[in-house]
Structure formats: structure tokens, C-alpha cells
Amino acid sequence: MGSSRSISSHCDPKTLAAIDLAFDDAWSVLEALNLLAGFTNDCELQAELSQRLVALASDGMTNPNELRQQVLASFPLGLRSDQSVK
């Protein structure tokens, strides 16, 4: 995830790892649901996803599963926050 480099001086390694894991998991869900087409390009969505995860982590959320659930809930996906793609 690109945001790790820019925020590495502001987050501890555990938080960075949680953000990276949540990013990868959330990206897989967005990709599996073919929701990437709603953005101009992958970079735009990656930036938005990263910003939302960093905001959640800044509020103290550091569990990767909670981060993934909350960030997916922040997109208009029609998903329950506990739903995932197998």
C-alpha cells in the first residue's frame, strides 16, 4: 500500500501492518465485486482507500479486521460490514 511510506513516521509498525493488511483485504473485496470500474483509475481508488484507513487508524482503530469492515462500510457497496468475498 502506498500510504505506508508517507505515514511511516507517524505510525508504529503494528499499526502500519494492520493498515496494510486491511488495505489488501478490502482491495480484494472491491476487486471481486467489480467495483473498481466506478473510479477513474486504480490509483484514485487506492488513494481513497488509503486515506480512509489512515483516518480510522488515527482514531485508534488498529485491528485489521475492524479496519477492513469499517472501510468497506464507508463505500456504497451494499455490503454488510461483516461480509467478505471468498
C-alpha positions in Angstrom: 0.0 0.0 0.0 1.4 3.4 -0.9 0.3 5.2 2.2 2.6 3.2 4.4 5.6 5.1 3.1 4.1 8.5 3.7 2.8 7.8 7.2 5.5 5.5 8.4 7.0 8.3 10.6 3.6 8.8 12.3 2.5 5.2 13.0 4.1 2.4 14.8 5.0 -0.8 12.9 2.0 -2.7 14.3 -0.5 0.0 13.1 1.2 0.1 9.7 1.0 -3.7 9.4 -2.7 -3.5 10.3 -3.4 -0.8 7.7 -1.5 -2.8 5.0 -3.4 -6.0 5.8 -6.8 -4.2 5.9 -5.9 -2.4 2.6 -5.1 -5.7 0.8 -8.3 -7.4 2.2 -10.5 -4.5 1.3 -9.0 -4.2 -2.2 -9.7 -7.9 -2.8 -13.3 -7.3 -1.9 -13.6 -4.2 -4.1 -12.0 -6.1 -7.0 -14.1 -9.2 -6.6 -17.3 -7.2 -6.7 -16.0 -5.4 -9.8 -16.4 -2.0 -8.1 -13.1 -0.7 -9.4 -14.8 0.5 -12.6 -16.6 3.3 -10.6 -13.3 5.1 -10.3 -11.3 6.9 -12.9 -8.3 4.6 -12.3 -7.0 2.2 -9.7 -4.7 4.9 -8.3 -7.7 7.1 -7.5 -9.4 4.3 -5.6 -6.1 3.2 -3.9 -5.6 6.8 -2.6 -9.2 7.0 -1.3 -8.9 3.6 0.4 -5.6 4.5 1.9 -6.9 7.9 3.2 -9.9 6.2 4.8 -7.8 3.5 6.5 -5.3 6.1 7.8 -8.2 8.2 9.2 -9.6 5.1 11.0 -6.2 4.2 12.4 -5.7 7.8 13.5 -8.9 7.5 15.6 -7.3 4.5 17.4 -8.6 1.5 15.4 -5.7 -0.9 14.9 -7.4 -4.3 14.4 -7.0 -5.2 10.7 -10.4 -6.9 10.6 -12.2 -3.9 12.1 -10.3 -1.6 9.8 -11.4 -3.7 6.8 -15.0 -3.8 8.0 -15.2 -0.1 8.7 -13.5 1.0 5.5 -15.8 -1.2 3.3 -18.8 0.1 5.2 -17.7 3.6 4.2 -18.1 2.8 0.5 -21.5 2.5 -1.1 -21.2 -1.2 -1.7 -24.4 -2.7 -0.5 -22.4 -4.9 1.8 -22.9 -5.7 5.4 -19.8 -4.7 7.4 -19.1 -8.3 8.2 -19.5 -9.7 4.7 -16.4 -10.8 2.8 -15.6 -12.3 -0.5 -14.3 -15.9 -0.6 
